[in-house]
């Protein structure tokens, strides 16, 4: 585990309950709430000329939002929409507006927007000002008739027609906002969104009157980073056992435990390396590792591809992730987007 991953794990442990650290920080949470409320009340939303669907969360850090966004974009394409995606592009070196494609360096695009571009092939724009990013995307791609915002639930400057909140395995933590808890907004915010996507097997993690839909995940094809060769995870598991290989599972995501558990579920037991969310691979974490085969996530792969040492490491396999969304959720989003399109 890297020092950054260790710090993140410690913070999430504190946020899991209302212990001494949380109580000590609770007065600052009141300040955070007041500042957030004041900023939201002063902000006038700007509306784009096409329907906008926001996929976000209220828990700071990963909830599996980007895989849900990718699955949603694919489903909307199947319904006849021509979507584009906007995102802040966390981890970029600048905050200005940038249209990206599959070959844009991760440092200029952000790892998650780059993953979305590679997985869906739709136009993607990044920038802190989401409205300006959306306008730039529409100017460059007038065929786009719907915008999906990856994150942005708290970005009040962008008017939206549909709001989807993704809740992950950590649920809502201790239910308090930052810094005493892990939430960007109070739990009551979930009562105002259009739908909640539970990206976890624990359906008791949240209580809300908002319709809830489950997202299911499984591994897709694995791709050898250096060669592009593909194989099923079970084929690689058989090879590991037959050849007595030493495997390593590594993840630079917010909740790596789920990825590691899914690897173990395919009878692959080996070392596990938590890198910390949005790990930038400025240093090669595998340079001194002795394992024979290394499993990484798609989010990490978009950064590894731009480093010759990593891109040429034949030990590295990128594990594909397939997310399945409830058809009733897609029906709901499709209907509300079409209603919104009629008003634009």
C-alpha positions as CSV (number, residue, x, y, z in Angstrom):
1,X,0.0,0.0,0.0
2,X,1.4,3.4,-0.9
3,X,1.4,6.3,1.6
4,X,-1.4,8.0,-0.2
5,X,-3.6,4.9,-0.2
6,X,-2.9,4.5,3.5
7,X,-4.0,8.0,4.2
8,X,-7.2,7.5,2.2
9,X,-7.9,4.3,4.0
10,X,-7.4,6.0,7.4
11,X,-9.8,8.8,6.5
12,X,-12.5,6.4,5.4
13,X,-12.1,4.5,8.6
14,X,-12.7,7.7,10.6
15,X,-15.7,8.5,8.4
16,X,-17.3,5.1,8.9
17,X,-18.5,6.0,12.4
18,X,-19.0,9.1,14.6
19,X,-15.9,8.5,16.7
20,X,-13.6,11.0,18.5
21,X,-12.1,12.4,15.3
22,X,-15.5,12.9,13.6
23,X,-16.8,14.7,16.7
24,X,-13.7,16.9,16.9
25,X,-14.2,18.0,13.3
26,X,-18.0,18.4,13.5
27,X,-18.0,22.2,14.0
28,X,-16.1,22.6,10.8
29,X,-18.8,20.6,9.0
30,X,-21.3,23.2,10.0
31,X,-19.1,25.8,8.4
32,X,-18.8,23.6,5.3
33,X,-22.6,23.3,5.1
34,X,-23.1,27.1,5.5
35,X,-20.6,28.0,2.8
36,X,-21.9,25.4,0.4
37,X,-25.5,26.5,0.9
38,X,-24.6,30.2,0.4
39,X,-22.6,29.4,-2.7
40,X,-25.5,27.4,-4.2
41,X,-28.0,30.1,-3.4
42,X,-25.9,32.7,-5.2
43,X,-25.3,30.6,-8.3
44,X,-27.6,31.0,-11.4
45,X,-27.7,27.8,-13.4
46,X,-26.9,28.0,-17.1
47,X,-28.9,25.8,-19.5
48,X,-27.5,24.0,-22.5
49,X,-29.8,23.6,-25.6
50,X,-29.9,19.8,-25.2
51,X,-31.1,17.6,-22.3
52,X,-28.5,17.2,-19.5
53,X,-28.2,14.0,-17.4
54,X,-25.9,14.3,-14.4
55,X,-24.4,11.2,-12.9
56,X,-22.8,12.0,-9.5
57,X,-22.5,11.2,-5.9
58,X,-22.6,12.8,-2.5
59,X,-19.8,10.6,-1.0
60,X,-16.4,12.1,-1.6
61,X,-14.2,9.7,-3.6
62,X,-15.2,6.7,-5.7
63,X,-18.6,5.0,-5.8
64,X,-18.2,3.4,-9.2
65,X,-19.7,6.4,-10.9
66,X,-17.6,6.3,-14.0
67,X,-18.4,2.7,-14.9
68,X,-22.0,3.6,-14.4
69,X,-21.6,6.6,-16.7
70,X,-20.0,4.4,-19.4
71,X,-22.9,1.8,-19.2
72,X,-25.5,4.6,-19.3
73,X,-23.9,6.2,-22.4
74,X,-24.0,2.8,-24.2
75,X,-27.6,2.3,-23.2
76,X,-28.6,5.7,-24.4
77,X,-26.8,5.1,-27.7
78,X,-28.9,1.9,-28.1
79,X,-32.0,4.0,-27.6
80,X,-31.1,6.3,-30.5
81,X,-29.5,9.1,-28.7
82,X,-26.2,10.7,-29.8
83,X,-24.7,11.6,-26.4
84,X,-21.6,13.5,-25.5
85,X,-19.9,13.6,-22.1
86,X,-18.6,16.4,-20.0
87,X,-16.4,16.2,-16.9
88,X,-14.2,18.3,-14.7
89,X,-11.3,15.9,-15.4
90,X,-9.9,15.4,-11.9
91,X,-6.1,15.2,-11.8
92,X,-5.6,17.4,-14.9
93,X,-2.7,19.9,-14.9
94,X,-5.1,22.7,-15.9
95,X,-8.8,23.7,-15.4
96,X,-9.5,25.2,-18.8
97,X,-11.8,23.7,-21.4
98,X,-10.4,20.9,-23.5
99,X,-12.0,18.6,-26.1
100,X,-10.3,15.2,-25.8
101,X,-10.1,11.9,-27.7
102,X,-8.8,8.5,-27.1
103,X,-5.2,9.5,-27.6
104,X,-5.2,12.6,-25.3
105,X,-2.6,12.2,-22.5
106,X,-4.2,11.5,-19.2
107,X,-2.4,14.5,-17.6
108,X,-4.4,16.7,-20.0
109,X,-7.7,14.8,-19.9
110,X,-8.0,13.2,-16.5
111,X,-8.1,9.5,-16.1
112,X,-11.8,9.0,-15.9
113,X,-12.8,11.2,-18.9
114,X,-10.1,9.4,-21.0
115,X,-11.5,6.0,-20.0
116,X,-15.0,7.1,-21.0
117,X,-13.7,8.3,-24.4
118,X,-11.9,5.0,-25.0
119,X,-14.7,2.8,-23.8
120,X,-17.6,4.6,-25.6
121,X,-16.1,6.5,-28.5
122,X,-18.4,9.5,-27.9
123,X,-17.2,13.1,-27.8
124,X,-15.8,14.2,-24.4
125,X,-15.0,17.7,-23.1
126,X,-13.4,18.5,-19.8
127,X,-13.2,21.7,-17.7
128,X,-14.0,23.0,-14.3
129,X,-16.8,25.1,-15.8
130,X,-19.1,22.3,-16.9
131,X,-21.5,24.6,-18.8
132,X,-18.6,26.0,-20.9
133,X,-17.4,22.5,-21.5
134,X,-20.8,21.5,-22.7
135,X,-21.1,24.5,-25.0
136,X,-17.6,23.8,-26.5
137,X,-18.6,20.2,-27.1
138,X,-21.8,21.1,-28.8
139,X,-20.0,23.7,-31.0
140,X,-17.5,21.0,-32.1
141,X,-20.0,18.2,-32.4
142,X,-23.4,19.6,-33.4
143,X,-24.7,16.1,-33.9
144,X,-24.8,15.6,-30.1
145,X,-28.4,15.7,-28.8
146,X,-27.8,14.8,-25.1
147,X,-25.1,15.6,-22.6
148,X,-24.1,13.2,-19.8
149,X,-22.2,14.9,-17.0
150,X,-19.7,12.6,-15.3
151,X,-19.9,14.0,-11.8
152,X,-21.3,17.5,-11.2
153,X,-24.1,16.8,-8.8
154,X,-22.9,19.7,-6.7
155,X,-22.0,21.9,-9.7
156,X,-25.0,24.2,-9.5
157,X,-23.9,26.4,-12.4
158,X,-25.0,23.8,-14.8
159,X,-28.8,23.3,-15.2
160,X,-29.8,19.7,-15.5
161,X,-32.9,17.7,-16.5
162,X,-32.1,14.4,-14.8
163,X,-30.0,13.7,-11.7
164,X,-28.6,10.2,-10.9
165,X,-26.8,9.6,-7.6
166,X,-24.5,6.6,-7.4
167,X,-24.0,5.0,-4.0
168,X,-21.2,2.6,-3.5
169,X,-20.2,-0.1,-1.0
170,X,-19.3,2.5,1.7
171,X,-22.8,3.8,1.7
172,X,-23.1,7.2,3.3
173,X,-20.4,6.6,6.0
174,X,-21.3,8.2,9.3
175,X,-23.9,10.5,7.5
176,X,-22.0,13.7,8.2
177,X,-20.6,16.2,5.6
178,X,-16.9,17.1,5.3
179,X,-14.7,17.1,7.1
180,X,-16.3,15.2,10.0
181,X,-17.8,12.8,7.5
182,X,-17.4,11.8,3.9
183,X,-20.4,13.6,2.3
184,X,-20.4,16.5,0.0
185,X,-24.0,17.2,0.8
186,X,-26.4,15.9,3.6
187,X,-28.2,12.5,3.1
188,X,-31.4,14.5,2.4
189,X,-30.0,15.4,-1.0
190,X,-30.8,11.9,-2.2
191,X,-34.5,12.7,-1.8
192,X,-34.2,15.4,-4.5
193,X,-32.5,13.4,-7.3
194,X,-34.5,11.4,-9.9
195,X,-32.9,8.0,-9.2
196,X,-30.4,6.3,-7.0
197,X,-28.1,3.7,-8.4
198,X,-26.8,1.2,-5.8
199,X,-23.4,0.1,-7.0
200,X,-23.2,-2.4,-4.1
201,X,-24.7,-5.7,-3.0
202,X,-25.8,-4.1,0.3
203,X,-29.2,-2.5,-0.4
204,X,-29.5,-1.2,3.2
205,X,-26.7,1.3,2.8
206,X,-29.2,4.2,2.1
207,X,-32.7,5.2,3.0
208,X,-34.6,7.5,0.7
209,X,-38.0,7.9,-1.0
210,X,-36.2,8.2,-4.3
211,X,-36.5,5.2,-6.6
212,X,-33.5,2.9,-6.2
213,X,-32.0,0.7,-8.9
214,X,-29.2,-1.9,-8.6
215,X,-26.2,-2.0,-10.8
216,X,-24.4,-5.3,-11.3
217,X,-20.8,-5.7,-12.3
218,X,-18.7,-8.5,-13.7
219,X,-15.3,-8.8,-15.5
220,X,-15.2,-8.6,-19.2
221,X,-12.3,-9.5,-21.4
222,X,-8.8,-8.9,-20.1
223,X,-6.2,-7.2,-22.4
224,X,-2.5,-7.6,-22.2
225,X,-1.2,-4.0,-22.2
226,X,1.9,-4.6,-24.2
227,X,0.4,-6.7,-27.0
228,X,-3.3,-6.1,-27.1
229,X,-3.9,-9.8,-26.8
230,X,-7.2,-10.7,-25.0
231,X,-8.2,-13.5,-22.7
232,X,-11.0,-14.3,-20.2
233,X,-10.1,-13.9,-16.5
234,X,-10.8,-17.6,-16.0
235,X,-8.4,-18.5,-18.7
236,X,-5.7,-16.5,-17.0
237,X,-6.6,-18.1,-13.7
238,X,-6.1,-21.6,-15.2
239,X,-2.7,-20.5,-16.6
240,X,-1.7,-19.1,-13.2
241,X,-2.4,-22.5,-11.5
242,X,-0.9,-24.6,-14.3
243,X,2.3,-22.7,-14.5
244,X,2.5,-21.8,-10.8
245,X,2.7,-18.1,-11.5
246,X,2.7,-15.4,-8.9
247,X,-0.1,-12.9,-9.5
248,X,-0.4,-9.3,-8.3
249,X,-3.6,-7.2,-8.3
250,X,-3.1,-3.5,-8.2
251,X,-5.6,-0.6,-8.3
252,X,-5.4,3.1,-8.2
253,X,-9.1,3.6,-7.5
254,X,-11.0,4.9,-4.5
255,X,-12.4,1.5,-3.3
256,X,-9.9,-1.1,-4.4
257,X,-11.2,-3.8,-2.1
258,X,-14.1,-4.6,-4.5
259,X,-11.7,-5.1,-7.4
260,X,-9.5,-7.3,-5.3
261,X,-12.5,-9.4,-4.1
262,X,-13.7,-9.9,-7.7
263,X,-10.2,-11.1,-8.6
264,X,-10.2,-13.5,-5.7
265,X,-13.6,-14.8,-6.7
266,X,-12.0,-16.1,-9.9
267,X,-9.7,-18.3,-7.7
268,X,-6.7,-16.0,-8.1
269,X,-4.9,-15.6,-4.8
270,X,-1.9,-13.3,-4.6
271,X,-0.4,-10.0,-3.5
272,X,-2.6,-6.9,-3.6
273,X,-1.3,-3.3,-4.0
274,X,-3.5,-0.3,-3.2
275,X,-2.1,2.7,-5.1
276,X,-4.5,5.4,-4.0
277,X,-7.3,7.0,-6.1
278,X,-6.1,8.7,-9.3
279,X,-2.6,7.4,-8.9
280,X,-0.6,9.2,-11.6
281,X,2.1,6.5,-12.3
282,X,4.8,9.2,-12.2
283,X,6.9,6.4,-10.7
284,X,6.6,2.8,-11.9
285,X,5.1,0.9,-8.9
286,X,5.9,-2.5,-10.6
287,X,9.6,-1.9,-11.4
288,X,10.8,-3.9,-8.4
289,X,7.9,-6.3,-8.2
290,X,8.7,-10.0,-8.7
291,X,5.2,-11.2,-9.7
292,X,4.7,-13.0,-13.0
293,X,1.4,-11.5,-13.9
294,X,-0.2,-8.1,-12.9
295,X,-3.9,-7.2,-13.0
296,X,-4.9,-3.6,-13.2
297,X,-8.1,-1.6,-13.8
298,X,-9.0,0.3,-17.0
299,X,-8.8,3.6,-15.1
300,X,-5.1,2.8,-14.4
301,X,-4.4,1.5,-17.9
302,X,-5.1,4.9,-19.6
303,X,-2.2,6.3,-17.7
304,X,0.1,3.3,-18.0
305,X,-0.2,3.4,-21.8
306,X,1.8,6.7,-21.9
307,X,4.8,5.3,-20.1
308,X,7.0,3.1,-22.3
309,X,8.2,0.9,-19.4
310,X,4.7,0.2,-18.3
311,X,3.2,0.0,-21.8
312,X,5.8,-2.6,-22.7
313,X,5.5,-4.7,-19.5
314,X,4.1,-8.0,-20.7
315,X,3.1,-9.0,-17.2
316,X,0.4,-6.3,-17.1
317,X,-3.2,-7.3,-17.9
318,X,-6.0,-4.8,-18.0
319,X,-9.2,-6.3,-16.5
320,X,-12.3,-5.2,-18.3
321,X,-15.4,-4.3,-16.2
322,X,-18.9,-4.7,-17.5
323,X,-21.7,-2.9,-15.6
324,X,-25.3,-3.8,-16.2
325,X,-28.0,-1.2,-15.4
326,X,-31.7,-1.9,-14.7
327,X,-33.8,-1.5,-17.8
328,X,-36.4,0.4,-15.8
329,X,-33.7,3.0,-14.9
330,X,-32.9,3.5,-18.6
331,X,-36.6,3.8,-19.3
332,X,-36.9,6.5,-16.7
333,X,-33.9,8.5,-17.9
334,X,-34.9,8.1,-21.6
335,X,-38.4,9.4,-20.9
336,X,-37.3,12.4,-18.9
337,X,-34.7,13.3,-21.4
338,X,-37.2,13.1,-24.3
339,X,-39.6,15.2,-22.3
340,X,-36.8,17.7,-21.7
341,X,-35.8,17.7,-25.4
342,X,-39.4,18.7,-26.2
343,X,-39.0,21.8,-23.9
344,X,-35.6,22.9,-25.3
